[in-house]
């Protein structure tokens, strides 16, 4: 089997786009239905400019679509497969006991600290 580096690079870009916790939270929220940036700001408790930047990133990656309605834009997931990907990731995390969160290379510092105190 030959390794297709173009496909691997595209997959790496997809996972990199989802690697930020704010973008992941936006995707998870949009899995429940469309929302405006103002709705996402209220849900996430972050600044409008921060949420807008992350939504723009997701839109540029082709993961989120915007539907203008008057002066507002309602955002939704561009592809239903993204929900399946998130579900598969959550199942994998549950199956591995969230060990990836404790990974010294990719885990979060907060989770490392919590694990040390258990």
Secondary structure per residue as TSV (DSSP state, phi and psi in degrees):
chain	resnum	aa	ss	phi	psi
A	1	X	-	360.0	126.4
A	2	X	-	-88.0	137.7
A	3	X	-	-80.4	125.3
A	4	X	-	-96.4	101.7
A	5	X	H	-65.9	-29.0
A	6	X	H	-65.2	-45.2
A	7	X	H	-65.6	-39.7
A	8	X	H	-64.7	-40.9
A	9	X	H	-63.9	-40.0
A	10	X	H	-65.3	-41.4
A	11	X	H	-64.3	-41.3
A	12	X	H	-62.9	-39.5
A	13	X	H	-64.9	-39.9
A	14	X	H	-59.9	-50.2
A	15	X	H	-68.2	-31.8
A	16	X	H	-66.0	-40.3
A	17	X	H	-61.9	-31.7
A	18	X	T	-93.7	-0.3
A	19	X	-	-77.5	-16.0
A	20	X	S	-82.7	131.8
A	21	X	H	-63.7	-31.7
A	22	X	H	-68.6	-45.6
A	23	X	H	-63.6	-39.6
A	24	X	H	-63.9	-40.3
A	25	X	H	-64.3	-37.4
A	26	X	H	-64.9	-45.7
A	27	X	H	-61.8	-44.0
A	28	X	H	-61.7	-40.4
A	29	X	H	-65.5	-43.3
A	30	X	H	-70.1	-19.3
A	31	X	T	-63.1	-23.1
A	32	X	T	-89.2	-2.1
A	33	X	-	134.1	166.9
A	34	X	-	-67.4	157.6
A	35	X	B	-154.9	153.8
A	36	X	-	-89.0	164.5
A	37	X	H	-57.5	-40.0
A	38	X	H	-59.8	-39.1
A	39	X	H	-64.5	-42.2
A	40	X	H	-66.9	-37.9
A	41	X	H	-59.6	-46.9
A	42	X	H	-63.5	-38.7
A	43	X	H	-70.1	-41.2
A	44	X	H	-92.4	-22.0
A	45	X	T	70.3	29.8
A	46	X	-	-112.7	167.4
A	47	X	-	-66.5	147.7
A	48	X	H	-57.7	-41.2
A	49	X	H	-64.8	-36.7
A	50	X	H	-66.5	-47.8
A	51	X	H	-63.2	-44.4
A	52	X	H	-59.3	-41.4
A	53	X	H	-64.3	-41.7
A	54	X	H	-69.9	-39.0
A	55	X	H	-63.3	-41.4
A	56	X	H	-61.9	-40.7
A	57	X	H	-60.8	-48.2
A	58	X	H	-63.6	-36.6
A	59	X	H	-67.6	-44.5
A	60	X	H	-62.5	-30.0
A	61	X	T	-80.9	-6.0
A	62	X	T	80.5	15.9
A	63	X	S	-93.4	-21.1
A	64	X	E	-130.8	140.9
A	65	X	E	-113.2	151.0
A	66	X	E	-114.9	137.0
A	67	X	E	-117.8	104.5
A	68	X	E	-67.7	139.0
A	69	X	E	-143.2	103.9
A	70	X	T	63.9	-127.2
A	71	X	T	-92.3	2.5
A	72	X	E	-109.4	158.2
A	73	X	E	-125.5	128.2
A	74	X	E	-102.0	124.4
A	75	X	E	-100.5	146.5
A	76	X	E	-147.5	165.9
A	77	X	E	-68.9	137.1
A	78	X	S	-75.9	-28.4
A	79	X	-	-136.6	130.8
A	80	X	T	-65.7	-20.9
A	81	X	H	-61.0	-23.8
A	82	X	H	-64.0	-36.0
A	83	X	H	-65.3	-42.0
A	84	X	H	-62.5	-39.0
A	85	X	H	-63.8	-44.5
A	86	X	H	-63.8	-41.1
A	87	X	H	-63.0	-43.9
A	88	X	H	-62.6	-40.6
A	89	X	H	-64.7	-42.2
A	90	X	H	-64.3	-38.4
A	91	X	H	-66.0	-40.5
A	92	X	H	-64.4	-43.3
A	93	X	H	-61.6	-42.1
A	94	X	H	-64.6	-40.4
A	95	X	H	-68.2	-30.9
A	96	X	T	-95.7	5.1
A	97	X	T	65.1	30.0
A	98	X	T	59.3	25.9
A	99	X	G	-58.3	-31.0
A	100	X	G	-61.8	-30.1
A	101	X	G	-67.5	-22.3
A	102	X	G	-98.0	0.6
A	103	X	-	-58.5	130.5
A	104	X	T	-64.6	-21.1
A	105	X	T	-91.0	-37.2
A	106	X	T	-123.7	-9.3
A	107	X	S	-69.4	167.1
A	108	X	-	-91.6	146.1
A	109	X	H	-60.8	-38.4
A	110	X	H	-59.5	-45.3
A	111	X	H	-68.1	-34.5
A	112	X	H	-61.5	-44.5
A	113	X	H	-63.7	-42.8
A	114	X	H	-63.0	-39.7
A	115	X	H	-67.0	-33.8
A	116	X	H	-68.1	-25.6
A	117	X	T	-94.6	1.6
A	118	X	-	-86.8	360.0
